[in-house]
Amino acid sequence: MAEGGDSLSPSWWQRFLDEKKEYWGERLAFLENYRKIYGREKPLPKWSKSDVEEFIDSDPVNGPPLKLAREAAKISAVGSVIGAVSTAGFSWKYSKSPHGALLSLGFGAVVGWTFGQEIASHWFQLYKYDTMAAQLKFFDWWESKTERHS
């Protein structure tokens, strides 16, 4: 083969990998938000409900979306319980299979959570807010508050 015509040369391969890295980096950029929370050397201390309420009261921009997101999570949890119990009960009633009921329980919980989250999202109109930004602002606020008191 000619030196210039080698289609698998390191420069071609490196260009290909760089293009793919850039492509997926753009599409998965939202994962950077999670690194602020989960990629810490020293984890944040636990917070209480009163701490969250204090943030909601102190931040007029990010407080209301955070409050609505917390309410939506409660509705999702109720949907998860309803979905899990109803599908597992239905499965047990008609099959008497423990492993089938257990799988139905898990599947029903996931579907119930998703359905509950969609209902809550539309009920509270969460599509109007950036709830991830509100949660990140809470984490930044909590980090600065705990560092001041340390």
C-alpha positions in Angstrom: 0.0 0.0 0.0 1.0 3.5 -0.6 1.9 5.5 2.5 -0.6 8.3 1.7 -3.4 5.9 0.7 -3.6 3.9 3.9 -7.2 4.4 5.2 -6.4 3.1 8.6 -3.5 5.4 9.4 -3.2 6.8 12.9 -4.1 10.3 11.8 -7.4 9.1 10.2 -8.3 7.1 13.2 -7.4 9.9 15.6 -9.6 12.3 13.5 -12.5 9.8 13.6 -12.2 9.4 17.4 -12.0 13.2 17.9 -15.2 13.7 15.8 -17.1 11.0 17.7 -15.9 12.4 21.0 -17.0 15.9 20.0 -20.4 14.6 18.7 -21.2 12.7 21.9 -19.7 15.4 24.1 -22.3 17.8 22.7 -25.2 15.4 23.2 -24.3 14.3 26.7 -23.3 17.8 28.0 -26.1 17.6 30.6 -24.1 14.9 32.4 -21.7 17.7 33.6 -24.5 18.8 35.9 -24.3 15.5 37.7 -20.6 15.7 38.3 -21.2 18.7 40.5 -23.2 16.5 42.8 -21.8 13.0 42.5 -18.2 13.6 41.5 -17.1 15.1 44.7 -14.2 14.1 46.8 -16.0 15.1 50.0 -19.8 14.6 49.8 -22.2 17.3 51.0 -23.7 16.8 54.4 -27.3 15.8 54.8 -29.9 18.4 54.7 -33.3 18.6 56.2 -36.7 19.7 55.0 -36.3 22.9 56.9 -33.1 23.6 55.0 -34.9 23.2 51.7 -37.7 25.4 52.9 -35.2 28.1 53.9 -33.7 28.0 50.3 -37.2 28.2 48.8 -38.0 31.2 50.9 -34.6 32.9 50.2 -34.4 32.4 46.4 -37.4 33.9 44.5 -36.1 32.6 41.1 -35.2 29.0 41.9 -37.3 28.5 45.0 -40.7 28.0 43.4 -39.4 25.5 40.7 -37.6 23.5 43.4 -40.8 23.4 45.5 -42.9 22.2 42.5 -40.3 19.6 41.7 -40.4 18.3 45.2 -44.2 18.1 45.0 -44.0 16.3 41.7 -41.6 13.8 43.2 -44.2 13.0 45.9 -46.9 12.5 43.3 -44.5 10.2 41.4 -43.8 8.2 44.5 -47.5 7.7 45.0 -47.9 6.6 41.4 -45.0 4.2 41.8 -46.7 2.5 44.8 -50.1 2.4 43.1 -48.4 0.9 39.9 -46.4 -1.6 41.8 -49.2 -2.9 44.0 -51.8 -3.1 41.3 -49.6 -4.9 38.8 -48.2 -7.3 41.3 -51.7 -8.0 42.7 -53.1 -8.6 39.2 -50.1 -10.9 38.4 -50.5 -12.8 41.6 -54.3 -13.2 41.2 -54.0 -14.7 37.7 -50.7 -16.6 37.8 -49.9 -17.4 41.5 -46.2 -17.1 40.3 -43.9 -15.5 42.9 -41.3 -14.5 40.4 -43.9 -13.1 38.0 -45.5 -11.1 40.8 -42.0 -9.8 41.8 -41.2 -8.8 38.2 -44.7 -7.2 37.9 -44.0 -5.3 41.1 -40.8 -3.8 39.7 -42.3 -3.1 36.3 -45.4 -1.5 37.9 -43.3 0.7 40.1 -41.3 2.0 37.1 -44.4 2.6 35.0 -46.3 4.1 37.9 -43.4 6.5 38.7 -43.2 7.5 35.0 -46.9 8.0 34.7 -47.0 9.9 38.0 -44.1 12.1 36.9 -45.9 13.0 33.6 -49.1 13.8 35.4 -47.3 16.0 38.0 -45.2 17.7 35.2 -48.4 18.7 33.4 -50.3 19.5 36.6 -47.6 21.8 37.9 -46.5 22.9 34.4 -42.9 22.0 35.1 -42.1 22.3 31.4 -42.0 26.1 32.0 -39.1 25.8 34.5 -35.6 24.5 34.5 -35.9 22.3 37.5 -32.3 20.9 37.1 -30.9 24.4 37.4 -33.0 25.0 40.5 -31.7 21.8 42.1 -28.1 22.8 41.2 -28.6 26.2 42.7 -29.9 24.5 45.9 -26.7 22.4 46.0 -24.5 25.4 45.5 -26.4 27.3 48.2 -26.2 24.3 50.6 -22.5 23.9 49.9 -21.8 27.6 50.6 -23.9 27.4 53.7 -22.2 24.3 55.1 -18.8 25.8 54.4 -19.6 28.9 56.3 -20.7 27.0 59.3 -17.7 24.6 59.3 
